[in-house]
Amino acid sequence: MSDYIVRATAADNQIRAFAATTRELAEYARSVHNTSPVATAALGRLLTAGAMMGSMMKGSNDLLTLQIKCNGPIQGLIVTADANANVKGYVYDPLVMLPPSPSGKLDVGGALGSGVLSMIKDMGLKEPYVGQTELISGEIAEDLTYYYAVSEQVPSSVALGVLMNKENTVKHSGGFIIQLMPFADEEVIDKPEKKISEISSITKLLDDGLTPEMILELILGEFKLEILDILPTSFTCNCSKERVEKAIISIGRKDIREMIEDKEPVEVNCHFCNTKYHFSIEELQSILKKSKW
């Protein structure tokens, strides 16, 4: 089945919940970026989070960016998503290799180390909203749980996971975000926490054949879970040769002239989807005529 996100409420709207299966988009990201297993796990987790968090945006043109800058060998990650759960992203060092963590799992926390998580929401206002917190573990889900608590004061539980096949392709990828509304009563706060604490991992649930709907039912079933809608999600990049041409125009006539004087075609690579765009000398000359400075 294709990737999708389930959006739901429970306990008479005292809880809102999101759950996603994202194997296809995580595998696509792995294939286009040629990521190592630990980089695949890190990027897959952040893409899954970005897709769910993008789906929380209210305006059709709203954009969300999750950026991690860190001192671990992966150096950082960037993911962007829109309100329709179209998501894209990349890691700074896709080839980083690390031994397994003490628990025998891919050491995403070791790959990230310490650093800063930034959430940027562009909602068409004069300035985008920017929130930042320090990484507390590098495991991404824990860092996002901490971000929600500290920066947005929303009690949340975030679970993210990527399970790899032996040949280093993605077997399962997914996650959930469960959030308490400010008016939630004590019983609604305590019982879901207990259920979540009993879950070994999100990838174990996915590997056992549970769908996002089943996962939310497992955690919130006794609170009259109500599925609001199901939203497809995918790795989608909106780059094009025309957009890249505009970027070249923006660098100015001096630099474009230098490219032409080198008498070599220019290749521009999209960081997000790794698509390569080629510009001949003739095309660069045409771009030079369009540049105004």
C-alpha positions, 0 to 999 in steps of 0.5 A: 500500500502507498504511504499515508497519514491518518489524522484522528481525535479522541476523548471528545477532542481532548487528544489529537493524533497522527500516524503514518506509514512511510516506507516508500518515501523513505526508500525513495530518499535512500535510493536518490541520496545513496544513504548509508543505513544510519543516514537512511534511518535518520532521514526517514525519521525526519521525513516521517515527522515532517510529513505528519507535521506538514499535515497539521498546517492550516493554509494550503500554501503553508510550508514547514521546514525542519532543520537539524545542525549537529556536531555528529558525523552526519553534520545535519539534515533538512526536511521541508513539507507542505500542508498536503504532506508532500515532503522532501529532504536530505542529509549533509553526509549521506555516507556516514557509517557507525557501529550499532548502538549498545542496544544493537540498533542503528545509532542515529543518536551517535550520528547526530551527536549534540546540536540544534533543532529548528522548526520554521513555519512559513504561513505567508506572513511578513516573517516566518515563525522560527522555533529552536531547541537543543537536541537532547538525544539525537534520536529525533523523536525524543528531540521533537517531543522535547521541542513541542513541550518547550517551544510550543507548550504542547504535551506530545508523544512522538514515535518514529522508526525505520527498519532496514532489510539485510540488503540495506533497503527500507523494510518499514518506516513510520511513526505517530504524534499524539498530543494533549489539548490544554483542557485534557483531564487527568485520566486522559493524560495518564492512560495513553502515557501508560499504553505508549510506555508498553510499546517496544518500538513503532517499527515492531508494530509495523513489522507485526502488520499493524496499520496506522489506524490499528496503531492509533486504535491500540493506543487510544481505542478506549477513548472513542478514537475518531478517524478524521481523514486519511491523507496520502504522503510522498517524497515530492520535489518541486525543482525544475530547470526553469526554477534552477535557471531563475537561481542562476539569474539571481547570482548576477551577471559577473558570475554568469560571465565567468561561467561562460568564459570557462567554456564548460557546460554547467551542472547544477544539482538539486540537494533535495532530490539529487536531480542534475540540470545541465546548462550549455554555453548557449543557454548560459548566454541566454540567461546572461541576457535575462540578468539585470545586475 
